[in-house]
Amino acid sequence: MAQEGEVVLKEMRYESVRTVESAVMPGVRFRIRKMSLERRVELTRRLGELLKRIEYLEAGREPGERIAAAEAASEVERIHLEWGLEGIEGLEIDGKPATAETLIAAGPEALSREILQAIRAECGLSEAERKN
Amino acid sequence: MRAERGRTKKLILAFHFQFADQAGWKCEECRRSGLEEKRRCALRPGAEPEPSRVVWVRNGAVAERCPKSLITGESLALIEAYCAWKLNGGGDYRDMPVREVEAFWVLEQELRKEMERRGDE
C-alpha cells in the first residue's frame, strides 16, 4: 500500500503483436506484428531493391515494363504478408488451420487484402502509398 | 575480398547519397529526360559495357553509374540498423554480428567526414 506522497511506479506492458477481428470474414482473427527498429531493418533488407526496381519499371513506357512492375508489386505484397502476419485464428484452408504461407498460396483474396492493409498501416504507410 | 570491397563501396555510396538532393534522381524524371543512359543506370536491362566515367560524387563517395540504381537493400538496412544503434546510445559492439560491426565502423568514419564537411561550410 502506497503512503501519501509516495510515487508508485507501474510496470509498462507492451504487446509487439496486434490482434485484429476481420471485417470481411467475421469470426476470423489475425495477429500482425507491430513495427520495431529491428523489424524495420528486416523489412528494408527484404524490400529495398525491389522497391527501387518498381520505381524504375513504372517510369518506363514499354507495356512489358508495366507488367514487370505489377509483378514486382505483387512480390512486395507477398513479402509484407510474410513479414507482418504472425498468425490467423478461426480459418481453415483445405482442411488445415490457416498460416501465413497457406493464406498467400490458397487463401481468400479479400482476407489477404484486409490483412495487407492492416500490416501496411502498421508500417506507417500513407493511404496513397498503401494503394501502390 | 573484392566482393567485400564492393559491398563497402556500396554502403558508403548509400550513406552519402541520402544527404544528396533526391529530387534529381527520381526514375520518372530521369527516364523521361532520357538521362538513364547518360547516368549509366544499373537497372537498364541489357546495358552494354560502356567506358566508365564518374556520374556522381559527394564527399569522397564516387559512382560510375546512377548511385540510386547501385544502392542495395542490404546497405539501406545496415544504415537503418546503424541509426537505431546510435539512437540507443551505441550499445556494446561485442554482442553484434561481425558484419554489422564492420559496417558500423565504416559508417562511423563516413559520418565523421560528413560532420567535418558541414563544419567547413
gemmi code that builds the backbone of each chain (N, CA, C; Angstrom):
import gemmi

chains = {
    "A": [
        ("MET", (0.843, -1.189, 0.000), (0.000, 0.000, 0.000), (0.893, 1.259, 0.000)),
        ("ALA", (0.642, 2.138, -0.953), (1.484, 3.331, -1.064), (1.135, 4.353, 0.008)),
        ("GLN", (2.177, 4.952, 0.562), (1.997, 6.011, 1.555), (1.712, 7.331, 0.825)),
        ("GLU", (1.191, 8.279, 1.551), (0.893, 9.574, 0.950), (2.185, 10.218, 0.432)),
        ("GLY", (2.132, 10.716, -0.776), (3.301, 11.376, -1.361), (4.297, 10.416, -1.990)),
        ("GLU", (4.060, 9.118, -1.836), (4.979, 8.134, -2.406), (4.638, 7.897, -3.880)),
        ("VAL", (5.665, 7.841, -4.699), (5.440, 7.629, -6.128), (5.398, 6.122, -6.409)),
        ("VAL", (4.324, 5.668, -7.037), (4.206, 4.244, -7.358), (4.493, 4.062, -8.841)),
        ("LEU", (5.505, 3.270, -9.093), (5.844, 3.039, -10.499), (5.052, 1.849, -11.035)),
        ("LYS", (4.329, 2.080, -12.085), (3.555, 0.998, -12.680), (4.383, 0.368, -13.783)),
        ("GLU", (4.309, -0.935, -13.870), (5.048, -1.616, -14.914), (4.330, -1.428, -16.245)),
        ("MET", (5.081, -0.978, -17.225), (4.507, -0.751, -18.544), (4.471, -2.079, -19.286)),
        ("ARG", (3.342, -2.362, -19.913), (3.264, -3.598, -20.687), (3.103, -3.250, -22.158)),
        ("TYR", (3.806, -3.982, -22.949), (3.734, -3.727, -24.391), (3.610, -5.045, -25.132)),
        ("GLU", (2.639, -5.109, -26.018), (2.478, -6.300, -26.855), (3.062, -5.970, -28.223)),
        ("SER", (3.963, -6.788, -28.710), (4.584, -6.482, -30.005), (3.734, -6.974, -31.175)),
        ("VAL", (2.587, -7.545, -30.827), (1.669, -8.059, -31.857), (0.279, -7.477, -31.596)),
        ("ARG", (-0.423, -7.157, -32.663), (-1.774, -6.615, -32.517), (-2.767, -7.610, -33.109)),
        ("THR", (-3.853, -7.862, -32.376), (-4.873, -8.788, -32.880), (-6.010, -7.983, -33.503)),
        ("VAL", (-6.426, -8.409, -34.674), (-7.477, -7.693, -35.413), (-8.595, -8.669, -35.760)),
        ("GLU", (-9.842, -8.233, -35.551), (-11.009, -9.026, -35.958), (-11.252, -8.716, -37.433)),
        ("SER", (-11.383, -9.723, -38.234), (-11.592, -9.477, -39.660), (-12.982, -8.898, -39.913)),
        ("ALA", (-13.023, -7.904, -40.779), (-14.320, -7.323, -41.163), (-14.891, -8.069, -42.358)),
        ("VAL", (-14.021, -8.606, -43.203), (-14.516, -9.281, -44.412), (-14.889, -10.745, -44.143)),
        ("MET", (-14.328, -11.338, -43.124), (-14.668, -12.718, -42.757), (-14.927, -12.778, -41.252)),
        ("PRO", (-16.164, -12.435, -40.847), (-16.460, -12.422, -39.412), (-16.110, -13.765, -38.759)),
        ("GLY", (-15.543, -13.679, -37.574), (-15.127, -14.897, -36.865), (-13.646, -15.195, -37.039)),
        ("VAL", (-13.041, -14.578, -38.035), (-11.601, -14.775, -38.265), (-10.838, -13.644, -37.564)),
        ("ARG", (-9.793, -14.012, -36.867), (-8.935, -13.018, -36.212), (-7.513, -13.232, -36.712)),
        ("PHE", (-6.814, -12.139, -36.886), (-5.418, -12.290, -37.287), (-4.514, -11.428, -36.414)),
        ("ARG", (-3.280, -11.892, -36.270), (-2.304, -11.164, -35.448), (-1.216, -10.599, -36.355)),
        ("ILE", (-1.039, -9.286, -36.233), (0.013, -8.668, -37.060), (1.099, -8.078, -36.166)),
        ("ARG", (2.315, -8.118, -36.709), (3.464, -7.631, -35.937), (3.499, -6.106, -35.946)),
        ("LYS", (3.770, -5.529, -34.796), (3.939, -4.082, -34.740), (5.368, -3.744, -35.178)),
        ("MET", (5.518, -2.550, -35.667), (6.834, -2.146, -36.149), (7.801, -1.936, -34.977)),
        ("SER", (9.019, -2.340, -35.181), (10.083, -2.070, -34.205), (11.325, -1.700, -34.998)),
        ("LEU", (12.339, -1.239, -34.332), (13.563, -0.849, -35.047), (14.137, -2.038, -35.818)),
        ("GLU", (14.174, -3.193, -35.148), (14.766, -4.362, -35.796), (13.902, -4.878, -36.947)),
        ("ARG", (12.583, -4.835, -36.737), (11.695, -5.312, -37.808), (11.748, -4.388, -39.021)),
        ("ARG", (11.934, -3.082, -38.756), (12.038, -2.138, -39.875), (13.297, -2.447, -40.694)),
        ("VAL", (14.361, -2.752, -40.002), (15.619, -3.077, -40.697), (15.411, -4.321, -41.565)),
        ("GLU", (14.739, -5.301, -41.005), (14.497, -6.550, -41.740), (13.663, -6.290, -43.004)),
        ("LEU", (12.660, -5.437, -42.838), (11.789, -5.127, -43.983), (12.562, -4.366, -45.065)),
        ("THR", (13.389, -3.442, -44.633), (14.205, -2.681, -45.596), (15.123, -3.627, -46.358)),
        ("ARG", (15.709, -4.571, -45.627), (16.625, -5.528, -46.257), (15.898, -6.325, -47.341)),
        ("ARG", (14.659, -6.698, -47.034), (13.917, -7.540, -47.973), (13.301, -6.753, -49.125)),
        ("LEU", (12.926, -5.488, -48.843), (12.199, -4.741, -49.873), (13.032, -3.734, -50.655)),
        ("GLY", (14.169, -3.327, -50.072), (14.951, -2.229, -50.642), (15.113, -2.263, -52.152)),
        ("GLU", (15.674, -3.369, -52.646), (15.965, -3.421, -54.079), (14.719, -3.563, -54.939)),
        ("LEU", (13.754, -4.267, -54.392), (12.507, -4.484, -55.134), (11.767, -3.156, -55.360)),
        ("LEU", (11.725, -2.318, -54.344), (11.032, -1.020, -54.463), (11.742, -0.120, -55.472)),
        ("LYS", (13.063, -0.216, -55.475), (13.865, 0.565, -56.429), (13.553, 0.112, -57.855)),
        ("ARG", (13.457, -1.203, -58.022), (13.161, -1.777, -59.332), (11.760, -1.370, -59.805)),
        ("ILE", (10.806, -1.355, -58.873), (9.441, -0.957, -59.232), (9.426, 0.495, -59.710)),
        ("GLU", (10.147, 1.358, -58.995), (10.177, 2.775, -59.385), (10.740, 2.910, -60.798)),
        ("TYR", (11.786, 2.132, -61.076), (12.401, 2.188, -62.401), (11.419, 1.701, -63.480)),
        ("LEU", (10.791, 0.565, -63.208), (9.895, -0.030, -64.208), (8.652, 0.828, -64.440)),
        ("GLU", (8.129, 1.399, -63.377), (6.928, 2.226, -63.514), (7.198, 3.498, -64.309)),
        ("ALA", (8.459, 3.893, -64.338), (8.818, 5.090, -65.088), (8.970, 4.800, -66.585)),
        ("GLY", (8.896, 3.534, -66.956), (9.072, 3.154, -68.361), (7.806, 3.302, -69.175)),
        ("ARG", (7.982, 3.287, -70.489), (6.821, 3.435, -71.377), (6.407, 2.118, -72.007)),
        ("GLU", (7.281, 1.141, -71.941), (7.000, -0.154, -72.568), (5.946, -0.925, -71.765)),
        ("PRO", (4.973, -1.546, -72.447), (3.962, -2.327, -71.726), (4.594, -3.440, -70.884)),
        ("GLY", (5.669, -4.026, -71.421), (6.359, -5.093, -70.700), (6.880, -4.629, -69.349)),
        ("GLU", (7.296, -3.382, -69.316), (7.818, -2.833, -68.057), (6.696, -2.671, -67.039)),
        ("ARG", (5.540, -2.238, -67.551), (4.380, -2.068, -66.656), (3.987, -3.414, -66.043)),
        ("ILE", (4.028, -4.440, -66.878), (3.675, -5.794, -66.390), (4.693, -6.241, -65.341)),
        ("ALA", (5.957, -6.018, -65.666), (7.023, -6.406, -64.723), (6.887, -5.631, -63.414)),
        ("ALA", (6.474, -4.355, -63.519), (6.293, -3.537, -62.304), (5.153, -4.106, -61.460)),
        ("ALA", (4.079, -4.534, -62.140), (2.934, -5.116, -61.409), (3.334, -6.424, -60.725)),
        ("GLU", (4.146, -7.211, -61.422), (4.630, -8.481, -60.838), (5.475, -8.208, -59.594)),
        ("ALA", (6.332, -7.207, -59.731), (7.207, -6.860, -58.598), (6.378, -6.316, -57.433)),
        ("ALA", (5.310, -5.579, -57.752), (4.437, -5.045, -56.694), (3.729, -6.188, -55.955)),
        ("SER", (3.358, -7.241, -56.699), (2.749, -8.416, -56.052), (3.739, -9.090, -55.109)),
        ("GLU", (4.990, -9.098, -55.540), (6.043, -9.689, -54.709), (6.204, -8.884, -53.409)),
        ("VAL", (6.084, -7.554, -53.527), (6.162, -6.687, -52.340), (5.021, -7.032, -51.376)),
        ("GLU", (3.836, -7.259, -51.943), (2.679, -7.619, -51.108), (2.939, -8.937, -50.370)),
        ("ARG", (3.490, -9.896, -51.107), (3.780, -11.200, -50.503), (4.793, -11.043, -49.348)),
        ("ILE", (5.804, -10.233, -49.578), (6.817, -10.019, -48.535), (6.191, -9.338, -47.309)),
        ("HIS", (5.333, -8.350, -47.575), (4.651, -7.668, -46.463), (3.833, -8.673, -45.641)),
        ("LEU", (3.113, -9.553, -46.343), (2.290, -10.551, -45.633), (3.157, -11.507, -44.827)),
        ("GLU", (4.204, -12.001, -45.459), (5.113, -12.944, -44.769), (5.748, -12.292, -43.540)),
        ("TRP", (6.115, -11.038, -43.722), (6.816, -10.309, -42.658), (5.866, -9.935, -41.512)),
        ("GLY", (4.679, -9.498, -41.870), (3.811, -8.894, -40.860), (2.760, -9.780, -40.223)),
        ("LEU", (2.453, -10.899, -40.873), (1.370, -11.736, -40.341), (1.939, -12.788, -39.392)),
        ("GLU", (1.538, -12.680, -38.140), (2.041, -13.601, -37.115), (1.195, -14.880, -37.066)),
        ("GLY", (-0.108, -14.724, -37.256), (-0.964, -15.907, -37.218), (-2.424, -15.580, -37.520)),
        ("ILE", (-3.191, -16.620, -37.828), (-4.629, -16.456, -38.107), (-5.389, -17.463, -37.259)),
        ("GLU", (-6.527, -17.033, -36.753), (-7.389, -17.940, -35.989), (-8.772, -17.952, -36.630)),
        ("GLY", (-9.444, -19.083, -36.508), (-10.822, -19.189, -36.983), (-10.941, -19.424, -38.473)),
        ("LEU", (-9.866, -19.874, -39.082), (-9.911, -20.136, -40.527), (-9.136, -21.405, -40.868)),
        ("GLU", (-9.801, -22.234, -41.643), (-9.111, -23.414, -42.179), (-9.020, -23.262, -43.685)),
        ("ILE", (-7.894, -23.660, -44.232), (-7.752, -23.654, -45.696), (-7.484, -25.095, -46.122)),
        ("ASP", (-8.365, -25.619, -46.937), (-8.279, -27.021, -47.394), (-8.138, -27.989, -46.216)),
        ("GLY", (-8.931, -27.721, -45.185), (-8.998, -28.634, -44.042), (-7.904, -28.496, -43.012)),
        ("LYS", (-7.032, -27.507, -43.211), (-5.939, -27.324, -42.240), (-5.968, -25.884, -41.712)),
        ("PRO", (-5.577, -25.698, -40.438), (-5.551, -24.327, -39.905), (-4.698, -23.426, -40.793)),
        ("ALA", (-5.247, -22.240, -41.069), (-4.545, -21.321, -41.978), (-3.256, -20.793, -41.349)),
        ("THR", (-2.258, -20.629, -42.191), (-0.998, -19.988, -41.783), (-0.730, -18.877, -42.798)),
        ("ALA", (0.285, -18.080, -42.528), (0.632, -17.014, -43.481), (0.925, -17.627, -44.854)),
        ("GLU", (1.629, -18.745, -44.855), (2.031, -19.381, -46.119), (0.815, -19.882, -46.895)),
        ("THR", (-0.119, -20.563, -46.175), (-1.279, -21.113, -46.900), (-2.241, -19.991, -47.309)),
        ("LEU", (-2.273, -18.928, -46.525), (-3.130, -17.791, -46.909), (-2.631, -17.196, -48.222)),
        ("ILE", (-1.318, -17.006, -48.307), (-0.742, -16.423, -49.525), (-0.971, -17.369, -50.710)),
        ("ALA", (-0.764, -18.665, -50.468), (-0.844, -19.629, -51.578), (-2.278, -19.917, -52.012)),
        ("ALA", (-3.209, -20.046, -51.050), (-4.531, -20.533, -51.436), (-5.683, -19.903, -50.654)),
        ("GLY", (-5.406, -18.878, -49.881), (-6.448, -18.289, -49.042), (-7.338, -17.310, -49.780)),
        ("PRO", (-8.431, -16.889, -49.118), (-9.335, -15.919, -49.758), (-8.648, -14.568, -49.974)),
        ("GLU", (-8.768, -14.055, -51.203), (-8.029, -12.836, -51.546), (-8.487, -11.629, -50.723)),
        ("ALA", (-9.811, -11.565, -50.466), (-10.332, -10.404, -49.721), (-9.699, -10.334, -48.329)),
        ("LEU", (-9.523, -11.479, -47.716), (-8.902, -11.512, -46.386), (-7.427, -11.113, -46.486)),
        ("SER", (-6.747, -11.642, -47.501), (-5.335, -11.282, -47.692), (-5.183, -9.770, -47.844)),
        ("ARG", (-6.105, -9.169, -48.622), (-6.051, -7.715, -48.850), (-6.279, -6.960, -47.540)),
        ("GLU", (-7.238, -7.465, -46.752), (-7.543, -6.803, -45.471), (-6.322, -6.863, -44.540)),
        ("ILE", (-5.694, -8.018, -44.494), (-4.520, -8.192, -43.627), (-3.376, -7.303, -44.116)),
        ("LEU", (-3.213, -7.295, -45.428), (-2.163, -6.474, -46.033), (-2.339, -4.999, -45.672)),
        ("GLN", (-3.578, -4.552, -45.726), (-3.879, -3.150, -45.413), (-3.523, -2.854, -43.947)),
        ("ALA", (-3.864, -3.793, -43.076), (-3.561, -3.608, -41.649), (-2.049, -3.590, -41.414)),
        ("ILE", (-1.330, -4.451, -42.130), (0.137, -4.503, -41.977), (0.759, -3.199, -42.474)),
        ("ARG", (0.282, -2.743, -43.615), (0.847, -1.520, -44.173), (0.541, -0.314, -43.288)),
        ("ALA", (-0.620, -0.312, -42.685), (-0.951, 0.774, -41.753), (0.006, 0.730, -40.566)),
        ("GLU", (0.337, -0.484, -40.144), (1.270, -0.677, -39.030), (2.670, -0.191, -39.408)),
        ("CYS", (2.984, -0.297, -40.694), (4.306, 0.151, -41.173), (4.361, 1.673, -41.289)),
        ("GLY", (3.200, 2.307, -41.130), (3.163, 3.766, -41.216), (3.083, 4.276, -42.633)),
        ("LEU", (2.602, 3.432, -43.546), (2.472, 3.878, -44.933), (1.192, 4.685, -45.084)),
        ("SER", (1.245, 5.721, -45.904), (0.068, 6.562, -46.132), (-0.932, 5.802, -47.004)),
        ("GLU", (-2.137, 6.344, -47.087), (-3.181, 5.701, -47.894), (-2.730, 5.569, -49.356)),
        ("ALA", (-2.111, 6.634, -49.876), (-1.659, 6.608, -51.275), (-0.563, 5.561, -51.463)),
        ("GLU", (0.340, 5.478, -50.509), (1.436, 4.502, -50.609), (0.881, 3.085, -50.496)),
        ("ARG", (-0.167, 2.940, -49.654), (-0.751, 1.618, -49.473), (-1.397, 1.113, -50.753)),
        ("LYS", (-1.948, 2.082, -51.527), (-2.615, 1.689, -52.775), (-1.608, 1.196, -53.806)),
        ("ASN", (-0.368, 1.687, -53.724), (0.644, 1.309, -54.733), (1.123, -0.112, -54.532)),
    ],
    "B": [
        ("MET", (37.197, -11.138, -51.234), (37.825, -9.863, -50.852), (37.281, -8.723, -51.725)),
        ("ARG", (37.216, -8.996, -53.039), (36.739, -7.989, -53.963), (35.258, -7.686, -53.712)),
        ("ALA", (34.494, -8.789, -53.446), (33.056, -8.622, -53.180), (32.853, -7.787, -51.921)),
        ("GLU", (33.707, -8.018, -50.937), (33.614, -7.272, -49.682), (33.880, -5.790, -49.908)),
        ("ARG", (34.903, -5.529, -50.747), (35.227, -4.145, -51.068), (34.057, -3.484, -51.795)),
        ("GLY", (33.448, -4.272, -52.674), (32.299, -3.781, -53.427), (31.147, -3.442, -52.502)),
        ("ARG", (30.936, -4.296, -51.489), (29.854, -4.079, -50.517), (30.105, -2.803, -49.715)),
        ("THR", (31.355, -2.631, -49.310), (31.711, -1.439, -48.522), (31.510, -0.179, -49.363)),
        ("LYS", (31.897, -0.270, -50.614), (31.771, 0.874, -51.517), (30.289, 1.257, -51.670)),
        ("LYS", (29.465, 0.231, -51.817), (28.033, 0.489, -51.970), (27.426, 1.060, -50.683)),
        ("LEU", (27.933, 0.606, -49.569), (27.447, 1.107, -48.284), (27.801, 2.594, -48.141)),
        ("ILE", (29.030, 2.933, -48.492), (29.479, 4.339, -48.414), (28.651, 5.200, -49.365)),
        ("LEU", (28.410, 4.651, -50.530), (27.619, 5.359, -51.539), (26.200, 5.620, -51.008)),
        ("ALA", (25.596, 4.578, -50.449), (24.237, 4.696, -49.923), (24.180, 5.719, -48.800)),
        ("PHE", (25.220, 5.699, -47.978), (25.251, 6.620, -46.841), (25.287, 8.070, -47.326)),
        ("HIS", (26.172, 8.362, -48.263), (26.308, 9.751, -48.721), (25.168, 10.165, -49.642)),
        ("PHE", (24.608, 9.200, -50.339), (23.520, 9.548, -51.263), (22.300, 10.073, -50.497)),
        ("GLN", (22.104, 9.592, -49.282), (20.932, 10.051, -48.527), (21.027, 11.541, -48.157)),
        ("PHE", (22.244, 12.098, -48.211), (22.394, 13.527, -47.920), (22.276, 14.375, -49.200)),
        ("ALA", (22.233, 13.704, -50.335), (22.174, 14.428, -51.605), (20.735, 14.828, -51.928)),
        ("ASP", (20.608, 15.716, -52.895), (19.283, 16.140, -53.335), (18.628, 14.979, -54.091)),
        ("GLN", (17.605, 14.402, -53.504), (16.979, 13.204, -54.081), (16.097, 13.534, -55.296)),
        ("ALA", (15.645, 14.778, -55.345), (14.693, 15.150, -56.394), (15.250, 14.908, -57.800)),
        ("GLY", (16.518, 15.132, -57.963), (17.129, 14.990, -59.283), (17.372, 13.550, -59.697)),
        ("TRP", (17.072, 12.621, -58.822), (17.372, 11.224, -59.112), (16.123, 10.347, -59.115)),
        ("LYS", (14.983, 10.965, -59.338), (13.747, 10.178, -59.424), (13.703, 9.503, -60.795)),
        ("CYS", (13.376, 8.209, -60.792), (13.411, 7.445, -62.046), (12.506, 8.062, -63.112)),
        ("GLU", (11.342, 8.529, -62.694), (10.387, 9.029, -63.683), (10.963, 10.199, -64.488)),
        ("GLU", (11.467, 11.189, -63.767), (12.034, 12.342, -64.459), (13.290, 11.977, -65.235)),
        ("CYS", (14.086, 11.125, -64.629), (15.348, 10.721, -65.260), (15.080, 10.021, -66.597)),
        ("ARG", (14.140, 9.080, -66.589), (13.871, 8.317, -67.803), (13.151, 9.183, -68.841)),
        ("ARG", (12.264, 10.055, -68.349), (11.541, 10.935, -69.260), (12.519, 11.871, -69.975)),
        ("SER", (13.529, 12.296, -69.282), (14.506, 13.211, -69.874), (15.602, 12.476, -70.638)),
        ("GLY", (15.508, 11.158, -70.661), (16.500, 10.372, -71.393), (17.872, 10.364, -70.725)),
        ("LEU", (17.873, 10.543, -69.417), (19.159, 10.614, -68.708), (19.679, 9.254, -68.263)),
        ("GLU", (18.838, 8.239, -68.377), (19.255, 6.935, -67.813), (20.514, 6.376, -68.474)),
        ("GLU", (20.667, 6.677, -69.781), (21.881, 6.195, -70.463), (23.095, 6.996, -70.028)),
        ("LYS", (22.876, 8.306, -70.003), (23.953, 9.218, -69.616), (24.445, 8.920, -68.202)),
        ("ARG", (23.498, 8.617, -67.355), (23.845, 8.353, -65.949), (24.224, 6.889, -65.710)),
        ("ARG", (24.155, 6.113, -66.777), (24.558, 4.701, -66.732), (23.801, 3.939, -65.641)),
        ("CYS", (22.469, 4.039, -65.741), (21.606, 3.368, -64.763), (21.859, 1.859, -64.755)),
        ("ALA", (22.099, 1.323, -63.581), (22.396, -0.114, -63.457), (21.132, -0.971, -63.607)),
        ("LEU", (19.986, -0.340, -63.604), (18.729, -1.103, -63.717), (18.299, -1.308, -65.166)),
        ("ARG", (18.998, -0.638, -66.085), (18.652, -0.791, -67.504), (18.905, -2.213, -67.951)),
        ("PRO", (17.884, -2.859, -68.544), (18.119, -4.237, -68.975), (19.072, -4.279, -70.158)),
        ("GLY", (19.932, -5.249, -70.142), (20.867, -5.468, -71.252), (21.793, -4.306, -71.530)),
        ("ALA", (22.100, -3.540, -70.493), (23.006, -2.408, -70.699), (24.389, -2.914, -71.114)),
        ("GLU", (24.860, -2.418, -72.264), (26.162, -2.882, -72.754), (27.278, -2.245, -71.918)),
        ("PRO", (28.413, -2.954, -71.884), (29.515, -2.342, -71.125), (29.960, -1.046, -71.802)),
        ("GLU", (29.976, 0.003, -71.052), (30.368, 1.303, -71.610), (31.642, 1.759, -70.897)),
        ("PRO", (32.379, 2.654, -71.509), (33.569, 3.137, -70.795), (33.134, 3.808, -69.491)),
        ("SER", (33.853, 3.487, -68.424), (33.422, 4.028, -67.142), (33.757, 5.510, -67.022)),
        ("ARG", (32.874, 6.211, -66.379), (33.120, 7.624, -66.079), (32.301, 7.973, -64.851)),
        ("VAL", (32.738, 8.970, -64.176), (32.081, 9.340, -62.917), (30.764, 10.064, -63.207)),
        ("VAL", (29.681, 9.600, -62.594), (28.396, 10.280, -62.811), (27.891, 10.983, -61.545)),
        ("TRP", (28.489, 10.647, -60.428), (28.047, 11.274, -59.173), (29.183, 11.246, -58.150)),
        ("VAL", (29.369, 12.357, -57.460), (30.402, 12.448, -56.413), (29.838, 13.222, -55.234)),
        ("ARG", (30.123, 12.750, -54.058), (29.775, 13.533, -52.873), (30.663, 13.115, -51.711)),
        ("ASN", (31.370, 14.074, -51.197), (32.188, 13.863, -50.000), (33.051, 12.594, -50.068)),
        ("GLY", (33.684, 12.415, -51.203), (34.587, 11.270, -51.353), (33.922, 10.014, -51.891)),
        ("ALA", (32.596, 9.977, -51.898), (31.884, 8.818, -52.466), (31.715, 9.061, -53.962)),
        ("VAL", (32.135, 8.065, -54.749), (32.112, 8.226, -56.209), (31.290, 7.113, -56.830)),
        ("ALA", (30.429, 7.468, -57.792), (29.646, 6.452, -58.505), (29.887, 6.575, -59.997)),
        ("GLU", (30.156, 5.443, -60.622), (30.346, 5.445, -62.076), (29.065, 5.033, -62.784)),
        ("ARG", (28.036, 4.789, -62.012), (26.687, 4.515, -62.529), (25.739, 5.330, -61.673)),
        ("CYS", (24.469, 5.389, -62.050), (23.492, 6.099, -61.234), (23.582, 5.569, -59.793)),
        ("PRO", (23.864, 6.437, -58.835), (24.061, 5.943, -57.458), (22.827, 5.241, -56.908)),
        ("LYS", (21.678, 5.772, -57.273), (20.438, 5.190, -56.751), (20.271, 3.744, -57.200)),
        ("SER", (20.668, 3.496, -58.461), (20.488, 2.150, -59.004), (21.507, 1.166, -58.412)),
        ("LEU", (22.547, 1.677, -57.795), (23.585, 0.799, -57.231), (23.337, 0.430, -55.767)),
        ("ILE", (22.512, 1.232, -55.116), (22.292, 1.022, -53.675), (21.494, -0.261, -53.441)),
        ("THR", (21.983, -1.082, -52.542), (21.319, -2.367, -52.279), (20.435, -2.277, -51.027)),
        ("GLY", (19.478, -3.207, -50.940), (18.622, -3.297, -49.765), (19.448, -3.557, -48.517)),
        ("GLU", (20.528, -4.320, -48.691), (21.410, -4.648, -47.571), (22.068, -3.374, -47.029)),
        ("SER", (22.521, -2.515, -47.937), (23.142, -1.252, -47.494), (22.131, -0.391, -46.749)),
        ("LEU", (20.921, -0.279, -47.302), (19.887, 0.537, -46.652), (19.558, -0.016, -45.268)),
        ("ALA", (19.493, -1.343, -45.190), (19.179, -1.982, -43.907), (20.294, -1.720, -42.891)),
        ("LEU", (21.539, -1.778, -43.352), (22.666, -1.527, -42.441), (22.657, -0.077, -41.949)),
        ("ILE", (22.292, 0.845, -42.831), (22.227, 2.256, -42.415), (21.110, 2.436, -41.386)),
        ("GLU", (19.981, 1.782, -41.619), (18.876, 1.861, -40.644), (19.294, 1.265, -39.307)),
        ("ALA", (19.974, 0.126, -39.382), (20.428, -0.532, -38.150), (21.429, 0.353, -37.413)),
        ("TYR", (22.274, 1.018, -38.185), (23.274, 1.922, -37.604), (22.584, 3.096, -36.900)),
        ("CYS", (21.568, 3.669, -37.554), (20.829, 4.792, -36.950), (20.155, 4.338, -35.656)),
        ("ALA", (19.575, 3.124, -35.689), (18.915, 2.589, -34.494), (19.929, 2.386, -33.376)),
        ("TRP", (21.093, 1.908, -33.759), (22.169, 1.664, -32.788), (22.616, 2.981, -32.149)),
        ("LYS", (22.751, 4.019, -32.979), (23.147, 5.333, -32.480), (22.069, 5.891, -31.557)),
        ("LEU", (20.841, 5.683, -31.972), (19.686, 6.182, -31.207), (19.642, 5.539, -29.821)),
        ("ASN", (20.051, 4.285, -29.772), (20.068, 3.565, -28.493), (21.352, 3.813, -27.706)),
        ("GLY", (22.103, 4.777, -28.142), (23.309, 5.138, -27.398), (24.540, 4.342, -27.793)),
        ("GLY", (24.454, 3.625, -28.913), (25.628, 2.877, -29.391), (26.037, 1.777, -28.431)),
        ("GLY", (25.207, 0.774, -28.333), (25.436, -0.340, -27.397), (26.725, -1.114, -27.650)),
        ("ASP", (26.962, -2.085, -26.817), (28.199, -2.870, -26.865), (28.333, -3.622, -28.197)),
        ("TYR", (29.382, -3.283, -28.930), (29.570, -3.902, -30.244), (29.955, -5.377, -30.149)),
        ("ARG", (30.395, -5.806, -28.953), (30.830, -7.208, -28.811), (29.671, -8.191, -28.947)),
        ("ASP", (28.444, -7.682, -28.771), (27.277, -8.559, -28.898), (26.723, -8.564, -30.328)),
        ("MET", (27.346, -7.778, -31.189), (26.793, -7.642, -32.541), (27.477, -8.573, -33.541)),
        ("PRO", (26.756, -8.944, -34.626), (27.417, -9.761, -35.655), (28.590, -8.991, -36.277)),
        ("VAL", (29.633, -9.736, -36.633), (30.863, -9.125, -37.154), (30.568, -8.220, -38.364)),
        ("ARG", (29.699, -8.711, -39.213), (29.392, -7.958, -40.427), (28.801, -6.580, -40.082)),
        ("GLU", (27.975, -6.560, -39.047), (27.362, -5.303, -38.622), (28.419, -4.389, -38.000)),
        ("VAL", (29.299, -4.964, -37.213), (30.358, -4.166, -36.572), (31.211, -3.508, -37.652)),
        ("GLU", (31.580, -4.302, -38.668), (32.401, -3.762, -39.763), (31.685, -2.615, -40.467)),
        ("ALA", (30.392, -2.838, -40.731), (29.605, -1.813, -41.430), (29.482, -0.556, -40.573)),
        ("PHE", (29.248, -0.732, -39.294), (29.086, 0.426, -38.407), (30.390, 1.210, -38.293)),
        ("TRP", (31.503, 0.486, -38.316), (32.805, 1.146, -38.248), (32.986, 2.023, -39.490)),
        ("VAL", (32.638, 1.472, -40.650), (32.724, 2.236, -41.908), (31.804, 3.459, -41.822)),
        ("LEU", (30.582, 3.248, -41.333), (29.616, 4.350, -41.270), (30.039, 5.426, -40.263)),
        ("GLU", (30.704, 5.006, -39.204), (31.216, 5.992, -38.232), (32.228, 6.926, -38.903)),
        ("GLN", (33.120, 6.321, -39.707), (34.130, 7.129, -40.420), (33.447, 8.098, -41.382)),
        ("GLU", (32.452, 7.575, -42.080), (31.764, 8.408, -43.078), (30.954, 9.509, -42.413)),
        ("LEU", (30.372, 9.205, -41.271), (29.609, 10.223, -40.542), (30.553, 11.334, -40.076)),
        ("ARG", (31.736, 10.923, -39.622), (32.735, 11.901, -39.188), (33.098, 12.829, -40.348)),
        ("LYS", (33.295, 12.223, -41.528), (33.628, 13.019, -42.722), (32.515, 14.031, -43.003)),
        ("GLU", (31.277, 13.543, -42.905), (30.115, 14.377, -43.187), (30.041, 15.544, -42.193)),
        ("MET", (30.301, 15.242, -40.920), (30.263, 16.288, -39.887), (31.365, 17.322, -40.145)),
        ("GLU", (32.544, 16.812, -40.523), (33.669, 17.721, -40.807), (33.336, 18.619, -41.985)),
        ("ARG", (32.710, 18.011, -42.977), (32.333, 18.759, -44.169), (31.360, 19.868, -43.802)),
        ("ARG", (30.389, 19.514, -42.968), (29.404, 20.506, -42.555), (30.041, 21.613, -41.716)),
        ("GLY", (31.032, 21.229, -40.945), (31.734, 22.210, -40.120), (32.538, 23.189, -40.966)),
        ("ASP", (32.975, 22.687, -42.120), (33.764, 23.529, -43.025), (32.902, 24.518, -43.786)),
        ("GLU", (31.632, 24.209, -43.920), (30.757, 25.061, -44.749), (30.436, 26.406, -44.078)),
    ],
}
model = gemmi.Model(1)
for chain_id, residues in chains.items():
    chain = gemmi.Chain(chain_id)
    for i, (resn, *xyz) in enumerate(residues, 1):
        res = gemmi.Residue()
        res.name, res.seqid = resn, gemmi.SeqId(i, " ")
        for name, pos in zip(("N", "CA", "C"), xyz):
            atom = gemmi.Atom()
            atom.name, atom.element = name, gemmi.Element(name[0])
            atom.pos, atom.b_iso = gemmi.Position(*pos), 0.0
            res.add_atom(atom)
        chain.add_residue(res)
    model.add_chain(chain)
structure = gemmi.Structure()
structure.add_model(model)
structure.setup_entities()
